[in-house]
């Protein structure tokens, strides 16, 4: 494009799109903040965020809600588009620009330029060129080149600098790294004395090299992903073949069900017969007792009728002897104790009867074990090929299950930290970020192989309490013994300060799926800020002290009271409604983490015994339902812990000055 138009463009910064760095084409405004971009640039930017219902401004991170047509429904910036039309007119129209019809920049004639002065950095028409050549005393040592040579690329006119708006004759050939602006040498002496500077040409060269490096990395990553997609499709065919084999399992399941169902029916009949036999047995025992008492009543009545007579006054010898004997027998019968306890004993015995289920008698049909390994598709194929139906043994009433891998958790690597850990967050699928509080400055990024590096967002000399990475690579970090958190851009520039007025110091930070900042401080509250940290959106009152919090994809908040007594894990929604809490016994502390499938892991840490038991829970509304209790892990433990999920099959657990990476097999 002609240098005149480049000069006009540089002198009209309001016409430059911040994304493509060229004159606006269909200038479109973001309604939340008023920043303007080319419509085509916004569409390209939106392609990488199709999963969101909003757009985050590339300049200020403000959120603009998008409708069904997304960028197409955003309104045009009529004012800037009008200025763009004026700009193109001054440059001779778009055709003139494309045809490189550069105008004279020395005078106001707007004639076509015929030459360029490298010393003055001006284009000249034929009259200005003649004047330039005539004034030998002033312009004698200036270097003049033909405009045709410039257009054809035979001659380079070098780097053109924008003029300073304050010192009109000076070129803005320096870059201030503190204020991120271009300035002239006089500006350096007047208003930027203590600042860091770079030559503009060097700065632009560094930036260009960085962009070229990123472009090459993008090309390499694109090639890598395309190859991986091909590999996935190959594996898909093999997995489908393996799944066809799995389908034959259904016949085995149905056959096993038929056999077990018959066994269960027979068992039901036997139990029914036993219950009926017990009923008849108790009835018979009670009837015997009843019969005995009726017989005694009959005997007593017969005896009393024999001895109770009006003619007893003149009995002689044998008659008198017989009545005396009858009275003695009757007296003996009346002295016999009445059995008041046998019937009660039978009742008690009947009430004591209970049904005791047989050991390990599950009436489900088994299950297809789910094992998801996101690291390789080959592992998915291998897992599907290993699935076999394994009938239950004869002592169990379940129908068996689908045999795969064992459900377990194991330590795959242990890392000795350089000091006591205070905060931890997920950095990638196999690495975490660690900060050290007051015992050691700075931070580390540690992977599952034990490799270490330092975070580039922040200086490595701070007393940091906790940290969390946002989706765009920005970092939110809290400082030890303060009630403030800071958000840094991926390049290390501080973008925002979050000040929590209520509660105590020492903030713990995390984020939601939509990049909201979640803050806890050991009090009975959870604070939810927007992704920029500028607006407090929600404050949730919690039932218990809250040391750490994480969120699900649906916005539920899982809180842990950590080392409080008693230690609790509770689920809340954003309206503050809570489910039933998990509560540990005294001396055991709970730390929770949520994976990308919304499964909740809870580590029960018994510091006295040096053991950790991790349980897997599924969400049932606002309640947690236990699904798996993994094997007990024995390890050295300390005062403060942190559990995070890195992927569906990997967890990281840090406690005191030790970091453990766990492999989860389901």
PyMOL commands that set and color helices and strands:
alter all, ss='L'
color gray80, all
select helices_A, chain A and resi 3-10+13-15+39-47+70-73+78-90+93-98+126-134+136-139+147-151+185-191+200-247+249-307+312-314+317-335+342-351+377-386
alter helices_A, ss='H'
color red, helices_A
select strands_A, chain A and resi 27-29+36-38+54-56+63-65+115-117+122-124+144-146+174-176+181-183+197-199+388-390+401-403+408-416+423-428+431-435+443-447+452-453+464-469+475-479+484-488+494-499+508-511+517-520+525-529+536-541+548-551+557-560+568-572+582-583+588-594+600-606+611-620+623-629+633-634+641-647+650-655+658-665
alter strands_A, ss='S'
color yellow, strands_A
deselect
rebuild
show_as cartoon
